Amino acid sequence: MSNSERDSRGFRCVLAITGFLCFAHSAPGQECVLSNFKLLPSDGPGNDAGSAAAIDGDTAAIGSSGDHDLAEFSGAVYVFIGPDTPWVEQAKLKAGDPESFDHLGHSVAVDGDTLVAGAFGDDDGGANAGSAYVFVRNAGVWSQQAKLTAADAGADDQFGGSVGISGDTVIVGSRNDDDVAPNSGAAYVFVRSGTVWSQQAKLKASDSNASDFFGESVSIDGETALIGTPDDDEAAGGAGGAYVFTRSAGVWSQTAKLIAGDAAAGDKFGTAVSLDADSAIIGAPFDDGVDFNHGSAYVFVRTGPASWIQQAKLTAFDAERDDYLGESVAIRGDAAVVGAPSHWDHRGAAYSFIRSSGIWTSGARIVGSDINVVGTRIFAQSVSMTGTMVLAGELTAAYVVDLTAPGSTTDCNNNSLGDACEIAGCEDGDSICRDCDRDGTIDACGSCTDPCHCPDGNACTDDVCALGVCSHPVVLYGDANRDGFVDIFDILCVLDGFAGVFDYCAANAVDLVPCNAQDGIVDTFDILFVLDAFAGVDFCNCPGGP
C-alpha cells in the first residue's frame, strides 16, 4: 500500500528533533521522546523536496519536483531507509529521459521494493500530457523499470499528477483528461507481469462533468481504488466527491460514490484520499464547518461489496481559519493523519486521530521544531503512514515521527503540558508559553537571564532583566532604541525588525501594537505606528508620551 484552549487534562507528547506531537490521555503527566528523524536531501534543501511523501516499512520517499540536476524543473525523488538505524539516503532517482518542466516527483508512492513517481509535465504525448516512472530496488540498488503513459495521451492531461501503488498494480491520476468533457478527468490502472507493465483500465466517473478534475487524488489497496474529484457539483458547486472502483477478474467497475454528509459549496472534498482495506479517508480542505477554510477530513467504512457509510468527520482541536486541514491525508489500520499546511501563517501542522470501537478521537498535533520561526514552511503538505510511523513533507525536507515512541520532558510550570509541546503550540503574543532564547524551557519559569524572559506584552513598558529579576519601567512610546527620543533611528530599528534584524533594538521594543497584548510580530502596523510616534502621536496613550 502507498500512501484551542489548553486545559488541565494530561497530555502525551512525542518530540522528533524536527517535529513535536501532543495529545490528550488519561494519565496526569506528560511524556515526550527525542528522535533524529529529519530527512534532508544530501545535496541540500530546496527544489520542493517534500512536496510529495510516501513511506512503506523501512523505506521513505520524498518528491522533489523542482530539482534541476538534469534540466530545469526536471524533478527527482529521494529514497531514505530506516528506522532501526538513523534514516539515511539510499538513492536519488531521476528519469532516464529528463526534460525541462517534467516535474518528476510531484507525486510519489512506494510499496516494498517498487516506487512510482509522477511527472505531470512530461511532453511525450503532447505538451504536459504527463507520465509516471516505475523504479525497482534490487540488493539496495534502484533502477528505472518502466515509463508509464496513457494509451490515449493528450496535451495538458497532466497524467501523473497523482499516483498510487499496491503490489503489481499502479494507479495514475489524469485530472485534466477531456474524454467526457473538458477537464472531467480520469485515472489509469497499470499492472506488472514479470518486469513488463501494461495498461489494464481507464477509469472515469459514471456521472462525469466538465471541470470535475476526477483523478486529482488516487489511492489503491488490493482490488479497490479510491479516486477524488474535488470539483464535483452533485451536492453543491465545488463540494466534491470520491469514487470507489473494485476489480474482479481483471475488470474494474465503479461500486460507490462518496459524498460528505454535510457537503457544502466549495469544500473541495476529494482533494486528498487514502485507502486501507475497508477504510477510506478523504480531505476537504476548504470546509468551513469550524472556521472559514479551516478544513476537515471524512472517514468512510465499507459495510458491503458496494456499500460505504460515513463513520466520522475529523477536525483539529485548535482549528483556525485558512488552515486547509485535509490538504493531505493518510490512514493505516485504526490511525489516521491529516495535514493542515497553512496552519499558523503557513508554518503547517499535521494531526493524528485514533479509532477505538468505531469512534475516532483526536490524537496528536505534529509540527516542525522551527514552528516558532516566522516564514512559510507548509509542513504536512504531504503525509503518509506505515504502521505507527508518520512521514510529513514540507517545502525543503520531510520528517518521520513514531506515534508510539516513549520518553519524557520537563514541565517547568507544572501545568501538565510538557515544555516542548507547550512551546510548540505557543501562539504569537502568548507570553505564557514563549521560549525566546530557544533553550527548551518556558521563559516564564524561574529567574530571568535575558530581557526576553520578561515579556509583559505592554508596548508602553520595557522588559528588563537585572540580577535574575524582571522589571517593566515606563518608556517613551515609539522609542525603540531607548535613547529618550523618537527619531529616524527608531524608524530604522522598526524597519530592521520587520526584516528580522534585531542587532540594535530588542524585538519587544519594535513590536508597538497591539498596545497591551503585543503580538510577537513586527509587521506593517508597527511601521505605521512608529511613524505616528515620530509625528508626535501616541496611539497607546502611554504614560511616557510622546
N, C-alpha and C positions, 0 to 999 in steps of 0.2 A: 504493500500500500504506500501511496505517496501523500504525498502530502498528509462633602460628607462631613459628615460630622464625626469627630473622634469621640469614642466613649470609653467606658471603664472595663469593657469586656477584655478577656485575654486575647492575645494575638500570637500567631506563629509567623515567623518570617524566615525567608531564605534569601541570603545575600550572595550574589555572584560578584566577582571583582568588578564586573561591568553591569551588574543588574541586581535589583532587590525584589523580594516578594514579601507581602504581608497579608495574612488572612486570619479571620477570627477562628478561635477554637475554645474548648470548654475549660482548659486549664488556666490558672490565674497568671502564669508567667508568659515569657516570650522567648522564642528560640530563633537564632539566625545561623547561617552557615556561610563560610567564606570559600569560594571556589574560583579557579582560574580558567574560566571557560569563555574567553573572548576569541572569536575567530576573525583574525585580521589578515588580509592577503599579504603574502610575503613581499610583493612589490609595492606595498604601501596602500593606504586608504584612498578612497575616491572611486570615480568611474561607476558610481551607482552600485558598488559592491554591497549586497544585502537587499537589493530591490526585489529579489526573489530568494526564497529559502526553502529547503527540503531536508528532512532528516529521516533516516531509517536505520535502526540498530546502531552500529558504531560508525556510520557514515553520514556526514553532513555536507550539503552542497549549497553554495550561495552564488546567485547570478550576479554578473557584473556587465549589464547590457551596454554600458558606456565605455567599455575597455577599448583602448586604442592600439594595442600591441601590433596587430597586423594591418589594420586600416581604421579610419576614423569611425568610432562607434560600431566597430565590427562585433564587439562583445566577447565574453568569455564566461567560464564557470570555474569556481574554485572548489576543490574537494578536500575535506578535512576528515581525519579519522580519530577516534577516541572510543569510549571515555575513560577506559581503565588507566591510561596514561594521559598526561596533558594533551589536549587536542592539537594535532599537528597537520599542516598542509601536506596532502599527498600528491596533488596534481592540479595543474591549471589546464583546463580543456578549452580548445579553440577549434573552430570549424576548419575542415580540410580545404574549403573554398571560400575563405572570408572575403567580404566586400564591405565597403563603407555603408554605415547605417543599417546593417543587418540586425543589430541589437540581439545577438545571441545571449541567452541568459535572462531575457526579460521574464521568462517563466522557466521553472525547473521542477523536476520530480525524480525521486530515486527509489528503487526497490532492489535491495540486495546489491548485486554487482552490475546492475543496469541503471543508467541515468538517461533521462530525456530532457532536452533543453529547447525552448522555443526561440525562433529568430523571425519575428513577425515582419521585419523589414526586408527580408530576402527577396530578390527580384527575379528568381529563376522562372517563375510562372507569370511574370508581369510585375510592374512596379508595386512593391510592398505586398506581393501575393503571400509571402511568408513561407516558412519551412520549420522543421524540427529536426534535431540531430540526436541520434542514439549513440551513447558511449557505453562500453563494457569494460569491466576490470578483470584481469587475469593475472594472478600472482602479484597483486599490488600495482600492476601497470594498466593504465587506462588507454583505450584506443577507440577511434570512431568506428562504429559498426554499420551505421546507415544514415542516410539523409532522407527524411520523410517529406513528401509534398502531396498536396491534394491532386487526385486524378483530374479534377476539373478546375484547377487553379485559375484564379482571375486576379487582375490588378486590384490592389487595395483590400483584398480579403482579410489580410492580417492573420492568416493561418499561423499558429504558434503563439498567439497572444496568451494562451493558457494551455497547460499540459498536465496529464496525469498518467500514472503507470501502476499496473498490478500484474505481476508475473510477466507473462509473454504478451501482454496487451497494453497498448498505449492509446490514449485518447488526446486529441488535439483540438482546441477551440479555434474557430474562424468567425469571429464576431461580426465581420462586415460582409460575409457571404451574401450574394444577391439572388440566389436561386429562386426564392419565393417572392421576395420583394426587396427593394434597396435596404441593405444592412439588416435584413431579417436574421441572418446568422446561421451557423451550422457547426457541427462537431464531427470529426472523423475518427474512426477506430482502425487501428493497425494491429496486426498480430504477427508474431515471430514463429517461424518454423525453422529449426536449426539456427542458422545465422541470417536468414533471409526474412525481411519484413515486407508485408503486403497489406494493402488497404482492404479491410473487411466490410466496412459500412460507412455511409454518410448519414448522420442523424440530424433531423430537423423537427421542430415543434409541429404538432398536428394543427395548431392554430396560429401559425407564423404570420407576423405582420411587419410592415416596414419599420426599421429602426428599433426592433426589439433587442438586438445585439445578443441573441442566443449564442452561447459559447464564450461569453465574457469570462466565465469561470467554469472549470470542469474538475471532476474527481471521479475516480473509479476504484472499485473494490470487488474483485472476483467477477461475477456475472452481472454486476449492477453498475450503472453510470449515473452520475448526477450532473446536471448542466444548468448553469444560471443564466437568466435572461432579465437583467436589471431594469429594462425599459418596457417590459410587458405592461399592457394597459388594461388587462381584464378587470382588475379590482378598482383601478383608478389610473389616471395618467402617470406613467413612470413609477407605479407602485412596485412592479417587478414580480418575478415568479421563478420557479425552478422546476425542471423536468427530470423524471426518473425513467431510465431505459433499462431493460433487462435483456440478457442474451440467452437463447435456448437453441441448442444445436447449431450454433454459429449465426443465428438470425437475431437481430436486435429489434425490439419493439418498445414503444412508449407505454409505460404502465401507470404513470401518475403525473399529475401536475400539482405542485405545492405552492400555496399562496398563504401569506401571513394572515392570521385570524383577525388582526386589526389593521389590515393593509390600508395605506393612505397614499395619496398622490405624492410622487417624488421621493418615496422611501428608498428606492433602488435595491429592493430585496433581490438577492441573486448576484450581487457584486462579487461575493466570495462564497465558495461552497466547499464542504469537506464531507466525506462519506466514510463510515466504518461499519461494516456488517449491516445491521438493521437500524443504524442511527445516522442521521444527517444533520448538519448544522449549516445555516445559511445566513449570511451577513446582510444587514440593511443599514448601511452607514448614514443614510440621510433621514432616518426615522426621528420624529420629533416628540415621541411619547413622553420622554423625561424632560428634555430641553431641546431647543432648536438645533437640528443636525447633530444631536448627541450620538444617535445611532443605537443599534441593538443587533442581536443575533437570535435566531429561532432554531430550536431543536425539534426535529420530527423523527418519529419512530415508525418502523414498518410493522403492521399488525396482520398482514396477509399478503399474498403474492402481488396484489395490485392495490393495497390499502395502506395509506400512511396517515398518521394523525399528528397534530402539533402537540408536543409534550411540554414545551417551556419557551418563554421569551426571556432572554438574558440581557440585563443592563448592568452598568457599572455602579458600584455603591457610592462613588464620588463623581457622579455624572456632571459634565459641564457642556455648554453649548459648543458646537463645532468640534467635538471630539472625533466624530466619524467612527465610532465604535462599530465594528463589523466590516471594516475595510479588508480585514484578513481574518480567517477562521481556521481552526483545526479541531478535530475530535478523534479520540482514541479511547475505546472502552467507555468507562464512566467518567472521563475527564475531557474538558474542552478548554480551548484558549481562544480568546477573541482580541484582536488588535484594535487600538484606538490611536492611530499615528499622529493625530493632531492635538492630542491631549496636552494641556498646559503649553500653549504657544508653540505647538509643533515639535515639542520635545518627544512626545509619544509615550505610550504605555500599553501593556497587554494585561488582560485579566483572565484568570483561570476560574473554572466552575467545576463543581463536583456533583455527581449524581448518586443518590442513595435511594433505593426502593422507588425509583421513578421520579424523585424530587431533586431538582437542581438547586444548589446553594452557591453563593459567592465563595471563591477560594482566595486567590492571591491577586495583588496588583504587582506587576512586574515592570520595572523601569530601569533605564540605564543609570550607571553610577554618576554620570555627568548631567543628571536631570536638573541640577541647580545652576548649570551653566547656560546662560541665555543663548539661544540660537536654534536653528532648525535641525533636528536630528531625524524626525519621522521614525522613531523607534517603533517596531512592530508593524511596519508597513507590509511585512510578510511574516507569517508564523507557520510552524509545522510542529508535529509531535511524533515521538516514538516512545512507547511505554510511558514513563513519567518524565521524560526529557522534553524540554521545550526549546525550539530554535526560533529566535526572533531576529529579523533583519532590520537594519536602518540604512541610512544613506551611504555609509562607508565601511560597514562591517556587519557581523552577526554575533549573537550571544546565545550560549547554551546554559540553561538552568535546570536543575533537577528539582521537581516539585516536592520530593520526599526527603531531601537532604536534611540531616540533623545538624545541631550546633548550638551556639549561644552568642549573646551580645549583651552589652551594658544597657541599663535603663536608669540614667543618672537622676531623672526627676521622679522616678517611682510611680509612673502613671500607667504601667502595664503596656506601654508602647516602647519597644526597644529603640535605642537611639538611631540605629541605622535606618530602620523603617520610618521613624518619625521624621528624620531629616529628609529622606527620600520623598516623603509626601508633603513636605512643607511648601505652602503656597506663598507667593510673593506678598510681602507686607506682614507676614505672621512671624513676629519676633520670638514667639514662644518656642518654636521648633527649629530656629535657624542655626546653621553651623558655618559662620562666615570665614573661619580660618581653616575649614576642611580637616579638622582633626578627628572627626567621627564622634564628637561629643556635642550635645546641645549647648549653645552659647550661654543660656540662662543658668546652667549648672555651675556651682562652685564659684571660686574667686575669679575675677576677670584678670586677664593678662594682656588684653588688647582692647582698644575702644570699640571694636566691632562686637565684643561680647556684651556691650551695654546699650543695646537699642531700646529706645522708648517710643519710637515711631512719631516723634514730635518734631516738626520742621522748625519750631521756634527755639529749640534747645540743642546743645551739643552733646555728644556722647563721649564721656571722659572716663578713662580707667587710670586710677592712681593708687599704688600700694594695694592692689587687689580689690579696690572698692570703686563702684561705678558712681558717677555724679552727672548731673544734667543742668549745667548753667545756661541761663538765657543768652541767646546770641542775636545779633542783628539779622533780620530776615534777608536772605539772599547773599549774605557774607560767606561765600563758600570757602574762601581761604583763611577765614577767621583773623583778618587784619584790622577789623573795626570799620571797614568801608565796603560799600558796594560799588565796584568799578569794573572796568573792562577785564581785569584779571579774574573776577568771579564768573563773568560770562564765559571766558575761555575755559575755566575749570568745569563748568557745566557741559560745555561742548566736548571737552575731553571725556567726561563721564558718559556722555551719550555714545562716544566711540569706544567705551570700555576701558579708558585710561584713567587711573587714579593716582598718578605719581605726585600730584601737587595738592590735591584735595581729596578728603575721605569720601567714600560712597554716600554715607548718610548726610554729608554736608551739601551735596549737589542734588539730593533727592528732595525737592521742595514741595511736592504735592503728592497725595492729599496732606493737609496740614497736620492732622492728629493721627494719621494712620498711613505713614509713608509706605508706598507700595513696593519698595525694593527695586524699582526700575527707574533708570534715567532715560526719559523719553522727551518728545517734543513739548509736552506740557511743562516740564521742568525748565526747558529753554525759554519758553514764553514767560514763565513767572520770574526767572532771573532778570529778563529784560524789563518786566514791570518793576521789579525791585530797583533796578538801575535807574528807572524813571521816577522812583520815589513812591511806588505803590506797594503797600504791604497786603497782599491777598489774604494772609493768615491772621492779620491783626495781632502780630506778636508783640509782647511787652517791650522788646528791644527796638521797635520801629521797623523800617526806617522812617 
